[in-house]
Amino acid sequence: MGEFRETFDAVVVGSGPNGLSAAVALAQQGASVLVLEAADEIGGGTRTAALTLPGFVHDVCSAVHTTGILSPFFRSLPLGDHGLQWIVPRASVAHPLDAQPAVMMWRSLEETCEGLGADASSYRSLIEPFLDNSEGFFADALGPLSWPRHPGMFTRFGLNAMWPATSFAAWRFQQSRAKALFAGCAGHSILPLDKLFTAALGLIFAIAGHVEPWPVAAGGSQAIPRALGSLLRSLGGQIRTGVRVTSAADLPAARVYLFDTSPDQLATVAEPALPNGYLRRLRRYRYGPGAFKLDWALDGPIPWRDPDCLEASTVHLGGTLEEIAASEATMFRGGHSEKPYVLLCQQSQLDPTRAPPICRAQVDGPRTLGKPANEWHGDGSPSRMSRAIMLMADYHCSPIWEPGADAYNVSLDVALSNDLLGARPLQPRRVLGHLAALKCKRPQRHNGDQAGWCDSEYPNGGSRGRHGTRVVPSLGAPLGALISGAIQPSS
Ligand SMILES: Cc1cc2nc3c(=O)[nH]c(=O)nc-3n(C[C@H](O)[C@H](O)[C@H](O)COP(=O)(O)OP(=O)(O)OC[C@H]3O[C@@H](n4cnc5c(N)ncnc54)[C@H](O)[C@@H]3O)c2cc1C
C-alpha cells in the first residue's frame, strides 16, 4: 500500500453494501475512510452484470430488496440524490398452486385477503396490528438485538415469531392457500420450516409486503452500492477497486480496520494482530448453506398460467406448505429436493432497462443447496441446474438463452465469499452463539490498532447496510465516541 502515505481513521476491506454502509457512517462523522475492494467494481453480492445475451442485465446475487427499502439507515441517507431509485411492484409475491389461481400478496391487505378464502380474517388480524406504526416495528425488528422501543408491538411479534413456520401456519390457517403463502415467505430463512423462530421471517416478509412491496432497484441492484459509493466520495471517502487484501502488509496505516469479508478472511489477514481466542472463534465459524442461481434471457414475459403472476417482483415456486417444508428439510440435511423451492425474480417486468424491448424478460432464480457455502465448489451443478430448468419448463417459459458456466461461476464466486442470506440468527442456538460472538467480534485491540467485522453475517441477519453501520458504534474511544449516537440500525 505504498501509494497511501497518510494514516486513515478507518480502512474498510470489502465494498459490499455493509462495507460501504460502515464507510458512509464513519465518513458522515468526519472520519477519513478508505475502502479496499478486490473486484474491479464495488458492490459485492449487490452487483449487476451482463451475464447472458447482449442487452440483458442481471443482478449477480441480490435482486429484490425487501428490507433494503425499509432499512432505517438507508432511509436516513440521500441515496436518491446519488441515483438510487426503487421500483415498487403491485404485488410482492405470486405463489402458483396447481389447478387454482396463484395466491397473490398485493400491497393492499384487503385485496390479498380476497384471495385467501376462509383464512382472510385470520391473515388480516395477523398483519394489520403492525401496519399502524410499521416504521417503529421495522426499527425494532431489523435493528440490533436490544430492548425494543415499541415493547407492546414487539411482544405481539415475538409471540408469533417464535414458532416453527410449519406449526404456526397449520395453527393459524385452515386452507392451503394462506399456508402456502406464509411458507413461501418463511422459506427465505433457508432453514427447515419446523425449526423454532422460522415464523419470524415469514411474518416480517409478509408485513413488509403490505408496507413497501418488495422492490427492485432501477437499472439493477448495483444502483445501491453505486449510490453508497457516490455518497461516500461526496463525504470525502476514498474507494480503491482491484485491491485484494491478503495480509496485514496490504493494509495502509489506520486507526480502525473493518472487514466486510468472511470470518476466514479476517482471520487470515489479521492473524498477527488478533488474540488467539478470537482467531479460534473466527475459524470455528459454521457456514450456512450455499446457493446457486440461474439467469435467464427470455423471448417475452413468462406465460404464467395465471397472468397475475406477472405483477409480482418475486414468484415463489414450491407448491404447498408441506412441499416447501419437505424441500427445505432435504436441503438442510445435505440432500437435494426433486421439487425444490425456488425464488424467481422477474425484474424486467418492473424495470424496462433490464432487457431489450423485443424480449422484455429477464429472470433470476436463486436456490439454496444442501452444502455449506464454504464447502461447495460447484460439484453436481449440471444435474441440479437441470432440475431447476425442468421446473421452469413446468411453468411454461421458453428460454432464448440457457445458463452457461460463466454466469454460474460469477454467482458462485460471490456466494462463497458471502455466506448467504442471513439465515442463522433465526436458530436460537445461533442467536445465543452470536450474542457470545458479539463480544469477541467487538474490535480487537493490538498495538493501538482495532479490527472489526461488518459483514452480513454479523448478528442478526439480512443485509442492506445494518451490519456495516452496527459495528461502527462499537469501535471504542476515541473514534467510537466520535461517531456513536449518530448511527441508526438498518437492515
Ligand atoms: C444468489 C444470491 C441471491 C441473493 N438474493 C438476495 C436478494 O434478492 N435480496 C437480498 O436482500 N439479498 C440477497 N442476497 C444476499 C446479499 O447478496 C448479501 O446479503 C449481501 O451482498 C451481503 O453484503 P455484504 O456487504 O455483507 O458482503 P458482500 O456483498 O459479499 O461483499 C463483500 C465484498 O468484499 C470483497 N472482498 C472479499 N474479500 C476481500 C479481500 N480480501 N480484499 C478486498 N476485498 C474483498 C468482495 O469482493 C465483495 O465485494 C443474495 C445472495 C445470493 C448469493
The ligand as an SDF file (V2000), in Angstrom:
LIG
                    3D

 53 58  0  0  0  0  0  0  0  0999 V2000
  -27.6680  -15.9930   -5.1920 C   0  0  0  0  0  0  0  0  0  0  0  0
  -27.9370  -14.9400   -4.1760 C   0  0  0  0  0  0  0  0  0  0  0  0
  -29.1090  -14.2260   -4.2230 C   0  0  0  0  0  0  0  0  0  0  0  0
  -29.3630  -13.2290   -3.2810 C   0  0  0  0  0  0  0  0  0  0  0  0
  -30.5390  -12.5330   -3.3750 N   0  0  0  0  0  0  0  0  0  0  0  0
  -30.7970  -11.5520   -2.4950 C   0  0  0  0  0  0  0  0  0  0  0  0
  -31.9590  -10.7600   -2.6360 C   0  0  0  0  0  0  0  0  0  0  0  0
  -32.7500  -10.9360   -3.5790 O   0  0  0  0  0  0  0  0  0  0  0  0
  -32.1660   -9.7590   -1.7270 N   0  0  0  0  0  0  0  0  0  0  0  0
  -31.2800   -9.5120   -0.7050 C   0  0  0  0  0  0  0  0  0  0  0  0
  -31.5200   -8.5860    0.0840 O   0  0  0  0  0  0  0  0  0  0  0  0
  -30.1530  -10.2350   -0.5680 N   0  0  0  0  0  0  0  0  0  0  0  0
  -29.8960  -11.2390   -1.4370 C   0  0  0  0  0  0  0  0  0  0  0  0
  -28.7230  -11.9540   -1.3330 N   0  0  0  0  0  0  0  0  0  0  0  0
  -27.8080  -11.6430   -0.2190 C   0  0  0  0  0  0  0  0  0  0  0  0
  -26.9540  -10.4060   -0.5000 C   0  0  0  0  0  0  0  0  0  0  0  0
  -26.3060  -10.5220   -1.7440 O   0  0  0  0  0  0  0  0  0  0  0  0
  -25.9380  -10.2810    0.6220 C   0  0  0  0  0  0  0  0  0  0  0  0
  -26.6240  -10.2570    1.8660 O   0  0  0  0  0  0  0  0  0  0  0  0
  -25.1180   -9.0120    0.5350 C   0  0  0  0  0  0  0  0  0  0  0  0
  -24.4260   -8.9540   -0.6980 O   0  0  0  0  0  0  0  0  0  0  0  0
  -24.1050   -9.0280    1.6810 C   0  0  0  0  0  0  0  0  0  0  0  0
  -23.3950   -7.8420    1.6420 O   0  0  0  0  0  0  0  0  0  0  0  0
  -22.0080   -7.6930    2.3830 P   0  0  0  0  0  0  0  0  0  0  0  0
  -21.6150   -6.2740    2.2710 O   0  0  0  0  0  0  0  0  0  0  0  0
  -22.0850   -8.2530    3.7570 O   0  0  0  0  0  0  0  0  0  0  0  0
  -20.9790   -8.6600    1.6320 O   0  0  0  0  0  0  0  0  0  0  0  0
  -20.6780   -8.9390    0.0820 P   0  0  0  0  0  0  0  0  0  0  0  0
  -21.7850   -8.4430   -0.7730 O   0  0  0  0  0  0  0  0  0  0  0  0
  -20.2970  -10.3750    0.0000 O   0  0  0  0  0  0  0  0  0  0  0  0
  -19.4100   -8.0510   -0.2250 O   0  0  0  0  0  0  0  0  0  0  0  0
  -18.1300   -8.4010    0.2190 C   0  0  0  0  0  0  0  0  0  0  0  0
  -17.1360   -7.6710   -0.6640 C   0  0  0  0  0  0  0  0  0  0  0  0
  -15.8380   -7.8370   -0.1010 O   0  0  0  0  0  0  0  0  0  0  0  0
  -14.9200   -8.0710   -1.1560 C   0  0  0  0  0  0  0  0  0  0  0  0
  -13.7860   -8.7850   -0.5840 N   0  0  0  0  0  0  0  0  0  0  0  0
  -13.8230  -10.0160   -0.0030 C   0  0  0  0  0  0  0  0  0  0  0  0
  -12.5940  -10.3390    0.4130 N   0  0  0  0  0  0  0  0  0  0  0  0
  -11.7780   -9.2950    0.1150 C   0  0  0  0  0  0  0  0  0  0  0  0
  -10.3880   -9.0510    0.3020 C   0  0  0  0  0  0  0  0  0  0  0  0
   -9.6030   -9.9330    0.8860 N   0  0  0  0  0  0  0  0  0  0  0  0
   -9.8700   -7.8750   -0.1270 N   0  0  0  0  0  0  0  0  0  0  0  0
  -10.6660   -6.9440   -0.7130 C   0  0  0  0  0  0  0  0  0  0  0  0
  -11.9860   -7.1430   -0.9210 N   0  0  0  0  0  0  0  0  0  0  0  0
  -12.5370   -8.2970   -0.5160 C   0  0  0  0  0  0  0  0  0  0  0  0
  -15.7100   -8.9160   -2.1560 C   0  0  0  0  0  0  0  0  0  0  0  0
  -15.1260   -8.8360   -3.4490 O   0  0  0  0  0  0  0  0  0  0  0  0
  -17.0680   -8.2290   -2.0840 C   0  0  0  0  0  0  0  0  0  0  0  0
  -17.1620   -7.1570   -2.9970 O   0  0  0  0  0  0  0  0  0  0  0  0
  -28.4390  -12.9500   -2.2680 C   0  0  0  0  0  0  0  0  0  0  0  0
  -27.2460  -13.6730   -2.2220 C   0  0  0  0  0  0  0  0  0  0  0  0
  -27.0030  -14.6550   -3.1580 C   0  0  0  0  0  0  0  0  0  0  0  0
  -25.7040  -15.3830   -3.1200 C   0  0  0  0  0  0  0  0  0  0  0  0
  1  2  1  0
  2  3  1  0
  2 52  2  0
  3  4  2  0
  4  5  1  0
  4 50  1  0
  5  6  2  0
  6  7  1  0
  6 13  1  0
  7  8  2  0
  7  9  1  0
  9 10  1  0
 10 11  2  0
 10 12  1  0
 12 13  2  0
 13 14  1  0
 14 15  1  0
 14 50  1  0
 15 16  1  0
 16 17  1  0
 16 18  1  0
 18 19  1  0
 18 20  1  0
 20 21  1  0
 20 22  1  0
 22 23  1  0
 23 24  1  0
 24 25  2  0
 24 26  1  0
 24 27  1  0
 27 28  1  0
 28 29  2  0
 28 30  1  0
 28 31  1  0
 31 32  1  0
 32 33  1  0
 33 34  1  0
 33 48  1  0
 34 35  1  0
 35 36  1  0
 35 46  1  0
 36 37  1  0
 36 45  1  0
 37 38  2  0
 38 39  1  0
 39 40  1  0
 39 45  2  0
 40 41  1  0
 40 42  2  0
 42 43  1  0
 43 44  2  0
 44 45  1  0
 46 47  1  0
 46 48  1  0
 48 49  1  0
 50 51  2  0
 51 52  1  0
 52 53  1  0
M  END
$$$$
